[in-house]
Amino acid sequence: MRNWNLLLTAALLASMSAAAQQSAEQQPSAQPTAPDATQTAQPAPQQAAPATDQPAPASQATPDASQSAPAAQAIPLPAATPAPTTMDQVVNLFIEREHGLIKVLANRTPVVETYLQNLTADPQLGPVPSEDHYFLGRMDMGETVDRKDYLKEQDTSMQARLLGGFHKLYKVQYQPLGFSWMVYADRTDFDREHYDFRYARREFLGDVRCLVFDVTPKPKSGRGRFLGRIWVEDQGFNIVRLNGTYYPAAHNTYFFHMDSWRLNLIPGYWVPSFIYSEEGDFSAGVKNRMAFKAQTRIWGYDLKKGGKDDELTNIRVDSVTDESTNAQDASPLQAERVWQQQAEDNVVERLTNAGLLAPEGDLDRILQTVVNNLEVTNNIDLPRPVRTRVLLTSPLETFSVGNTIVISRGLIDVLPDEASLAAVLSHELAHIVLGHNLGSKYAFNDRMLFDDDSTYQNLGFKHIPEEETAADKKALDLLKNSPYAQKLDNVGLFLKALQLRAPQLGALLTTHLGNPLAENGQVVRLSALETQGPALDNNKLDQIAALPLGGRVKINPWNDKAEMVKAAPVAITSARDKMPFEVTPFFPRLARFTAAAAATAPAPAPTTAAANSGSGN
Ligand SMILES: [Zn+2]
């Protein structure tokens, strides 16, 4: 059994292991659509005159109702419309569909996260982060779009700088303030009175054939109108991508350039999911210019509004009664364990309901396999199995509550290989083995009754320094007895890369629930391993110490499920391609909704990945 488990890892973790071959270009799905995609992809009829170009038949304009996912049943499908025969009719259709989307999402309050890196020019590496900023909140998609913040400490100077005269960056109204506004082209006036629409061409985005239109505001149609390009899929005529800015700006106002992507997560609708923003001049010698890159991610569309709606489910007493059906009285130790499990279950459920934890899924099986490798080779036998869950946010963070280890999406993204993943997990496993459990107070359900946006004020899993030191020491022992013992050089490289960038990445390294990996610009986690392995050398193209953000984990913004990105390795051709811990544009591989993709059953383990991604390191 134990050997079998180790073998399983080899297959499951292939995608974690080929670090040297991993691309710095990986995105939520790295399949950049070439400009000539229409020629290379699928039979897109190349018709000459756009104005009379007949769009594809809209026979599937209304998706098959039988495809409805359970979560989406409450959402009405768009009404069937006759197939358009002219581009004018297509414009009418996508305008109508855009208004339909605004209406359908009006009662949703998804989580919105923006991570921003200010840039400075490095002679060798090009633009590199000079400082960073992080924002997290819930966005009310209703009439007055609002953004409640999970993080109470606001960076006022940043707001002032980015928005000129505006100061309410994160109280996002639809008039474009901040980063989350580009979910729609124009919330109130997306119509022919305010805009001109000009057909440009056909283009494939991923698997989806699109009609591309240039959108310009009519003269004197008011400030802050969308100016740019939209991609409209050719079956339901929904907008799937917006790229551009808003125009004209009021005096002292600054509108960012944005690339906004939607995913077909529910039948009939394409839901705003990723927004990439970039601004400024990155070239060397440019001073006093604002230059940044930012990623905005939206998820948690299917969360309950607010979080207090389900008080009744929070008050139920579940696992205690389940466990005691064996008709035996609990010994004091058993009672203690059940109590701790109850606390653990409460926390996991509460964080999931707040839109901060992914539901248990595929990715957890990979994480649990790594934990299992550490346990098996160290003869660790715990009364309950160790579970893992993925925190959906970007800051690099791990913590544990009871027997559940939580690791953030951002941290999984930047880890170069399986050994480094094992290293960060070993620290939390060490806390569990050493009995450093902080969670038991959360067995009282009243402690779970708070608003989602005050989650970070109500939950916390930070250990005292003595426990941190003890866990690091124990983690080292665990690693040295594990299959990862020979690969700790890679962990050392990762920690060196982290140390190099830590002073500039304060926001990415600020944890909200657990202990930080680095404090005050100094790596503190597993620092004994920092001297391990070769020196960091940017010129060695096969030395990949850390990956850019967004390279590994893919989140479904509707149901929050996390899975590994399936991206083909792309060769790194210069030191600038490495981009450790950096923000890059999004290029999700678009695909139409299928019930299978939305189903709750975990997808099969990627057993073929081992063959595809080479030998690893
Ligand atoms: Zn710790």
Residues whose N, C-alpha, C, O or C-beta is under 5 A from the ligand:
A	BS01	ZN	H463 E468 A471 N515
